[in-house]
């Protein structure tokens, strides 16, 4: 099959306090797919990126019955969605947990305040040690902002069951075809679709998450076991897709994120696409390989399907995505969908234009290995020449690097990034303008604005300042450059 269509949903937050019930929610999605998204149907895979339930904030284990009730509602919705969209084939639905799927009551009851002798002469050293311990992934020490004290996990058995309700839901939903383990090193799932030409890896980004620690993390043993499994020969011809919950954005003001370095392991293993939820904002970025690796992975975030009004970021509504992947040429079309009216009980969906891209749908290609058709080189030869150009840049031999890069695929984002860096170092501003007149990333925007300022092209500066990516960006460096150039234009 050449085209694979993926329905990406996340943050269902099922619970009796949620304003939209299953029947209305299901009808709204089916109507949207039937009447307005017929060019991206049928749906082949449904990706559910976590936060199936709202959860509870109580600290009594008895509260878990409320969570169980929420999971029953989530199971009912996903079962009906499965029946209507993929013909009841539950193997076509990929489900991963989110932070709301972690039971706070289990987390609360497994910890108690850590005894600290504040009269000790080594008080400063003790506190420094505790702070250091609380930031270590496998530590039993936590800092609780709610209680303003250090907490310690005293019941490992109870702590390890904080995802028990999700586990029960998962095992029940898949009716024994799949099981979710309470052992962290086994919390991953692989879905192979030979007829579609893709393989999907479901990951738990809530490995060490609890009511005191909100930072996303893949368990390293689980990730290692999954990646080793995917190195088997039967997966060699598959386009690989990873699905998890947490977004890659967060620092310096947020803590509930997944370190972007976690994506590097997936990039090294040639994953082409990563899907997540959590942020309640649709997002689309190309996560480039670092450390000398030439690949990239497209990372697509979706909005919340059922988040409450108070959970929506400013200017955002509920949303979901449809992703259409052409496996023959690596082209991806992204259709972000958005709730269009303020009645949260009966959604109506329409297109969502992302702030940095006026086109709908967003059309792009997978990583470099799918973009080599325009060159006569083999994949290995191509990568070797990219690596040689990187080495020359590292040795400040920019002209030699340009000679190599100009023979490669200029549409390859890695090649483009290296060329821009060379032209910047060589002070060839006009070349930067030729490459980045329509910037597709923050770094390109900074380079082309600086180049326009360098050649004193006032008309180009005005055009660039009106570019949506530049005018709406919150990047500090770009904001400062934009402010300075706006002042310069006003003074003309």
C-alpha positions, -999 to +999 in steps of 0.1 A: +000+000+000+013+034-009-007+057+014-012+052+051-037+075+069-033+079+107-059+094+130-039+110+159-058+117+191-047+125+226-058+138+260-093+123+261-096+131+298-126+108+302-146+115+334-180+125+345-171+161+349-161+164+312-186+183+292-186+161+261-199+126+264-189+096+242-219+096+218-215+133+209-177+130+206-179+099+184-205+114+161-185+147+157-154+128+146-173+105+122-190+135+107-157+153+102-141+123+085-171+116+063-179+150+050-148+171+052-118+148+053-126+123+025-093+130+008-075+116+039-096+085+044-100+056+050-081+056+083-056+027+086-041+034+121-055+052+152-028+066+175-039+074+210-012+094+227-022+091+263-042+108+291-072+086+285-087+096+318-088+127+340-077+108+371-082+119+407-061+141+430-071+124+462-046+105+485-068+076+494-065+043+476-103+040+476-103+069+450-091+044+424-127+032+419-133+067+403-103+061+380-117+026+371-150+042+362-132+067+339-114+039+322-147+021+315-158+053+297-126+055+278-128+018+268-164+023+256-154+053+234-123+036+219-142+004+212-168+022+193-142+044+175-124+012+165-156-004+152-166+026+131-132+036+117-111+005+114-137-022+112-132-034+148-096-043+143-080-034+177-046-043+163-050-010+143-052+011+175-020+020+193-025+032+229+001+046+252-003+061+287+000+097+298+006+115+330-031+115+339-031+077+336-008+075+366-027+069+398-019+098+422-035+079+452-009+051+448+019+077+445+007+096+476+003+065+498+037+050+488+056+080+502+061+098+535+081+129+545+118+123+548+132+128+583+158+155+583+179+166+613+179+204+607+200+209+638+229+190+623+262+209+616+262+193+582+227+208+573+239+225+541+257+194+529+227+173+538+203+195+518+226+196+488+227+158+489+189+156+490+185+181+461+210+161+441+192+128+449+158+142+440+169+149+404+183+114+398+158+093+377+160+062+400+161+080+433+135+073+460+138+110+471+113+136+459+107+172+466+070+180+472+060+216+464+026+209+479+040+198+513+072+219+510+093+190+521+114+161+508+094+129+504+107+093+503+093+063+486+088+038+515+065+012+498+081+001+466+054-024+459+026+001+462+046+027+441+051+002+413+013-003+410+006+034+403-002+024+367-023-006+377-056+009+365-042+017+331-028-018+329-063-033+337-079-011+310-052-019+284-054-057+290-092-056+289-094-034+258-071-057+238-089-087+251-057-107+257-041-099+224-018-075+241-008-069+277+007-039+295+033-049+321+038-033+355+075-039+350+090-006+338+115-025+315+087-041+296+065-011+292+066-008+254+047-023+225+055-030+189+028-030+162+039-044+128+019-037+097+035-055+068+006-047+045+010-010+052+048-010+051+051+006+086+060-005+121+049+014+152+066+015+186+044+026+216+065+040+245+057+050+280+071+085+287+058+083+323+084+059+336+094+077+368+064+101+370+044+106+402+027+134+421+060+150+429+079+144+397+063+155+364+093+151+340+087+127+312+112+098+307+115+066+287+128+037+308+162+030+293+158-008+295+125-007+278+138+016+251+168-006+246+148-038+244+124-023+219+151-009+196+169-043+196+137-060+187+132-036+158+166-044+144+154-078+134+154-084+096+116-085+093+115-048+102+143-037+079+119-025+051+094-008+074+090+030+079+092+033+117+069+054+138+071+061+175+042+071+197+045+085+233+028+112+254+050+141+265+061+169+242+097+178+237+093+215+247+094+226+283+125+243+297+131+267+313+097+275+327+081+240+327+090+206+341+064+183+325+082+176+292+104+149+277+140+158+271+146+163+234+177+142+237+154+112+242+145+115+205+181+111+194+180+073+202+150+071+178+167+092+152+198+070+153+176+040+148+160+056+117+126+064+130+109+087+105+079+100+125+072+106+162+037+114+175+028+128+209+001+147+228+002+163+263+007+200+255-029+206+243-013+224+213-008+210+178+028+212+168+051+201+140+089+201+139+118+183+123+141+170+151+175+168+136+201+142+144+230+154+165+264+139+173+273+134+136+241+116+126+226+128+093+190+117+099+160+135+112+126+126+126+094+145+121+077+151+154+040+158+154+020+169+185-017+171+186-041+192+207-064+178+234-095+159+221-116+166+252-097+190+275-118+212+297-119+250+288-095+258+317-070+233+304-067+249+270-037+272+264-045+308+254-058+310+219-063+272+215-093+250+212-097+212+213-082+194+184-069+162+167-047+154+136-049+133+105-016+123+090-014+110+055+019+092+047+029+082+011+052+053+018+064+052-018+080+087-018+081+097+019+057+126+015+036+135+046+005+156+047-006+169+081-042+179+086-046+196+120-083+197+130-098+222+155-131+225+174-148+255+158-175+265+183-177+273+220-202+247+228-180+221+245-208+195+247-213+190+209-180+196+190-179+207+153-145+204+137-127+224+110-092+230+098-065+244+121-038+266+106-006+264+126+010+298+134+043+292+115+027+278+083-001+293+063-006+263+040-032+236+047-025+208+048+012+210+058+032+190+032+067+178+038+090+148+034+105+123+057+143+122+065+172+123+042+171+087+032+137+093+014+151+123-004+180+108-022+162+100-054+174+132-071+210+122-067+230+094-084+247+084-052+239+054-031+226+061+004+260+053+020+279+075-005+255+104+002+258+101+039+296+099+036+297+132+017+275+149+042+297+137+070+328+149+050+312+184+047+305+185+084+341+176+091+353+204+068+330+229+085+345+218+119+379+226+105+367+260+091+372+249+055+339+264+045+346+268+008+355+232+004+324+222+023+302+243+000+317+226-030+305+192-017+272+204-004+262+221-037+264+187-054+239+172-029+202+175-026+194+211-018+159+201-005+175+180+022+172+201+054+205+188+067+223+200+036+205+233+037+214+239+073+251+232+066+251+255+036+235+283+055+262+279+083+290+280+057+276+311+040+272+328+074+308+321+083+319+333+048+299+365+052+279+357+020+246+373+030+231+372-005+235+334-006+217+331+028+188+352+014+186+330-017+183+299+005+161+312+033+139+340+018+109+318+029+123+306+063+109+273+076+125+273+111+136+298+138+173+294+130+166+301+093+146+332+102+174+345+124+200+339+096+179+355+068+169+386+089+205+391+099+215+388+062+189+413+051+202+437+077+237+431+066+230+440+029+206+468+041+177+456+021+149+476+037+121+462+015+131+426+023+133+434+060+097+446+058+086+415+040+103+392+065+089+411+095+054+403+081+063+366+077+040+346+100+068+325+114+088+356+123+060+378+135+045+353+159+077+336+173+084+338+210+121+327+206+141+353+226+168+358+200+144+362+172+122+385+193+152+408+200+162+409+164+127+416+153+123+444+178+155+460+167+146+459+130+111+471+136+126+501+153+149+506+124+121+505+098+100+529+118+128+554+119+132+554+081 
